[in-house]
Amino acid sequence: MLKIYKADLHIHSCLSPCGDLDMSPRKIVATAMERDLDLIAITDHNASENILAAMKAAEGKPLTVLAGMEVASAEEAHLLALFDRMESMAQFQKIIYENLMSFGIDQRAIEEQVIVNENDEVEGFNEHLLFGASAFSFQELVAEVHQLNGLAIASHVDRESFSVIGQLGFIPDDLPLDALEISYQTSLEQARAMFPDANRFPLIKNSDAHYPNEIGRQRTRFLIEQPTLEEIKLALTNSQGRKILE
């Protein structure tokens, strides 16, 4: 039976160097439920260590947590990578760490990249410079995500900075993105008028939350059978009755 799931698939935890330290797994889960969300994704910058803690924090609750990452390409365009299995996420993480560009270690930055468990206890700090870019081109990143059966969604394409349109000036015709994300600053109607390239892809809305009060400020309603990546894939292609509700 199909039902409406309210989703926010772009949320940063305290692991992201620009994420607020209050964005712990338990806080994210509690706030998402307060905001009446059914489905979220933890998508830290170039990292994934806090995903499992958020999944554990959501156990037994009416909220599903998907594995994700917001990864930066060599052109500094951001891509949301979503996976249905932590094994796939781990493989993708290994690839990114092996190709993450670094220009020296800043200990102060590392101390802001906090790894915590499901009880919000600090377990360590990520020692990679997560605000950097990977060595992959945007097109190569999309291919790596698809190789692991993930979803590749261009982040906040309506923003001038760190978006595929902002960095490249256009969306290449042969770029097989699964969807484009519109930020909270722009409506879907405005996005379609502003960016003709956007009309070739499904459009979704997420919060890109870095602070608790931002969670759920923008969301997408999916008409799907259950909160899984496979069902979202069907909704993005408007297949088998699954679809995005505007």
N, C-alpha and C positions, 0 to 999 in steps of 0.2 A: 504494500500500500504506500502510495506516494504521500509525502507530507512536506511542509515548509520547514527548512532549517535555516536559522539566522546565523551567518558566519562572519567572522573577522579573521582573515587568513594572513595578517601581517602585523605581528606583535613582537616587540623586542623585550628581552628580559634584561636583568642587571649584568648579563654577560657582554652585551653590546657596549662599546666604550662610550657611546652617546646615550645609552639607556639610563634611566634613573635607578639609583640603588634600591628604591622601594619596589622595583619591578621584579620581585621574587616569584618563584613558581606558585606558591600558595596565594600570594596577593593577586597575581594575574588570574588564577582560577576563580577565586572568590569574587573579584570584580567583574569578570566575564559573566558569572552567574547572576550577579546583581543587575547587570545590563541586559539580562534576558537573552544571552547568546547560547546557541546550541553547539557551536563548532568553532574552534580557534586553531591557529597554527603559531607555533613559536618560531620566529624567523630572525635570529640574531645575525649580526654582520659577520659573514665568513666563518661562522662557528655554530656548534650544535650541542655543546655539553649540558645545557640546562633543559633540553627537551624531555629527556626521560624523567627528570624530577617533576616537571609539570604534568606529564602523563600520570605519574604515581599520585600526585596531589589531586588529580581529577577522578581517581578510581572510586567507584561507588556513587558518583555524582552524575547528574544529567548533562554532562558536558564532555565532548570529545576533543582531544588534542592531537593534531597532526604534526608530523615532523617536517620542519622547513628550515630554510636558510635564505637570507638576502645576501647574495654574493655579488662582488664588484668585478666587472670585466677590466681588461687592460685599458679600455677607453674610459673607464670610471662610470660606466652605465650599470645600474643595479638591476638584478634579476631575482625574482622569487623562485626558489626551487622547492617543490613540495613532494614528499614521498610517503608511501603507505607503510613502509617497513623501516625499522631502525637499522636493519642490516644495509639497506640501500643508502640510508643517510650516512652511515659510517663509511661506506665506500666513497661516497661523494666528498665527505669531510677529508678523508685521506688525500684525495686528488687535489683538493683546494689547498690544504696545508703544504703539500709538496710544490705548489705553484703560486704561493702567496708572496708577493714582492715585499721585501723588508729593507729599510734603510737605517738600521741601527735600532737597538732596544732602548726604549724610554720606560724606565721602571715606574714612573708615575702613571703612565698610560696603562701598563699592565695591572696595576693595583685597582683600576676601575673596571676590569674585566673579570667579574666575580662568578665563580662556579659554586652553586649551592645544591643541596639535596632537597627532597620533597618536604622536609621539615624546616626549610629556609636556613639551614645551618651551613656556614661557609666551609667549603671543602678545598678551596684553592683559588688560583688565579690563572687565567689563560695567558701563556707567555708569548703568543703570537701578536703581532701588531694588527689587530682586527679592523682598524679603520683604513687599512691599505687596500690595494687592488690586486687581483690575481693576474697571472701572466696570460690568461686565456682571453681571446677576443670574445665579444658578446655572442657571436655566432657559434664559436667553439663551446661556450658555456651551455648554450641551448642544446647542442648535440650531446654533451656529457650528461645532462639531466635526462634527456630522452633515452640514452643508452641504459640508464638505470630505471627506466619506466616511470620517471617522475613527471610532474607538470612544470612547465617553464612559462612563467608569467612576467612580463615586463613591468617593473615597479614604477609607480607614480609617473606615468608618461606625460602628464600635464605639467610637470615641474620642469623648470629650465635646467636645474642641476641634477646630476646623477640619474638621468633618465635616458632611454635609448634615443628618443627624439631630440632631447636637449644636447646630448653628446655627439650623436651622429648626424642630426639634422633631419632624419627620415627613418622609416622602417624598411630595411631591404626587402625586395619582393620575394626573395627566396628564404626568408627567415621564418621557420616553422613554429612560431610562438603559439602557445595554447590559449592565451588570453592577454589582455592589457589591463593594468590596474589604474584606476582613476583615484586621485587623492580626495580627501574631504573638502578641499578648496574648490572643486569643480563638479558640476552636475554632468550626468551622462549626455544630456542634450548639448551642453556647452562643449564637451570634449569632442563629440562627433562633428560639430561645426568648426571647431578650432583645428582639428587634426583629421584631414580626409583619410590618411592612412589607417586611422583607428576603425574605420568602417569595415575593414577586412577581418576583424577579429572580435570575439566576444569581449565585452567590457565588464569588469567586476569592480567593486568598491571595498576598500579596507581602511583601517584606521591608521596604519603605520605608527602604532602607539609606542612612545618612549617613556610615558608617564602613566600612572594608574588612571587618572581622570580622562585620558585619551582613548582608553579601550572601548571599542564599540561606537565611537563617534561617527564612524562610517562602516557600513556593513553590506553584505550581499545576501539576498534571500534565494536559496536554492530549493526547487521542487524536486526532491529526490526520495529514494526509498530508505536509505540509511546514510549516516555521516561518514562516508568513506571516500578515498581518493577516486576509486573507480566510478562511483556514482557522480562525483563532481565532474569527471571527464565526460560522462554522458550528458550532464547538464550543459557543459560548455559547447557540446556539439549538437545540442537540442535533439537528443536521441531517446527513443523508447519512452517518450512522455516526460523525460527529465528536462528541466530548463531553468534558466535564470529568470526570476521575477523582478520586474522593475517597479 
